[in-house]
Amino acid sequence: MKAPKIVKKVEAGFTLIELMIVVAIIGILAAVAIPAYSNYVIKAKVGAALSSVSSLQTAVANCIQEAGGDKTGCTTGAAGVSIPAFTPTKELASATVSGGTISAVFAGGINSDVNGKTFTVTPTVNESTVTWKVDGSAVSANSTAQQTLEKNNITTP
């Protein structure tokens, strides 16, 4: 007499519960990652905007030095002053200098907190240094952009 054949059940694929657990984990990770990435992008673009005005800061610092510490004559387009006209970038639509203070307007496409908003970079002349204060109060209060702007107050020797 022959022994009966034992048929083994072959398991293949995932169960519905396993697939739902994987989808839930991916959803949780995306919920955390997307806001963090958005903040990173805003910080990077605001940082690039600040870098874009650094050439104007250098020109204003030179103007102040040549004027013996007086910043009032340091204005874009003023006669005898070597402050260049600003060339727009992806982050900044425009920037002008008036009395040593740099006013820059963000271009569109960064974030609704900053699109079209203005920030200023104001010099304070000390004995041997120029201190720059960045004012981002026109940008939405307590936003990532405002915090990034106001962390960039610097001193130029």
Secondary structure, 3 states (H helix, E strand, C coil): CCCCCCCCCCCCCCCHHHHHHHHHHHHHHHHHHHHHHHHHHHHHHHHHHHHHCHHHHHHHHHHHHHCCCCCCCCCCCCCCCCCCCCCCCCCEEEEEEECCEEEEEECCCCCCCCCCCEEEEEEEECCCCEEEEEECCCCCCCCHHHHHHHCCCEEEC
